[in-house]
């Protein structure tokens, strides 16, 4: 794994964290935000072939860890 991919994961991790917080306070707006992000990444990968799945992976890891933290510590 190269530094470039680690940087990609780190950049997209907070976006996933924000998405979970957004979904927990405003579910419809959060779902629209998440759908828009996924559409953007898929379209970007389709146009420039930048392996958008790596961006989506960082996003999903951020979502998962934030969701787990909210479940156990958020009450």
N, C-alpha and C positions, 0 to 999 in steps of 0.2 A: 504494500500500500504506500503510495507516494504522498509527499507533503501536500500536493495539490488537492488530493481527495480528502485528506484530513481537514484542510481549510474549508472545503466545500461542505463537509458535514458540520463543522463548527458554525459556519455562517447560517445554515438552514435550521440548525437545532433551535435557536430562539424563536424562529417563525412558527415551528411546531408547538413550542411552549405557549406562545401568544394565542395560537389557534384554540388550544384547549381552554385557556382562560376566557377567550372570547365566546366559545361555545357554552361554557358553564354559566355565563351571565346573559348572553343573548343568543339562544340556540339557532334561530333562523339566520341571523347575520353571520354567526360563526360558521354555519354550514355553507353559506354563500362564499365566505372568505376562503374556506378550505377547497371548495369546488373550483373557485377562480384560480387559486394557487396551482392545483393539479392540472387544470386546463392550460395554464401558462407554461408549466414545465413540460407537458407533453407536446405542446405546439413548438416550444423552443427546441426540444430534442428532434422533432420532426423536421424543422427547418435547418438547423445548424449541426445536428448530430453530435451534441455535446454530452451524451450519456446522462440525460436528465434523471434517470433512475437513481443516480447517486445523490442528487439534490433531494429527491422525494424520500430516499432512505433517511437522510439527516433530519428531514421534516418529521417523518414518522417516529423516529427515535425520540425527538423532542416531545412529540405528542404523547407517546407511551410513558416516558418517565414523568412528565408533568401530571398525566392522568393517575399514575400510581401514587405519586406524592399527594395529590389532592384527595385520593381515596383514603389513604391511611392517615394523613395529617390534617386534611382540610375539614373533616367533620361532616 
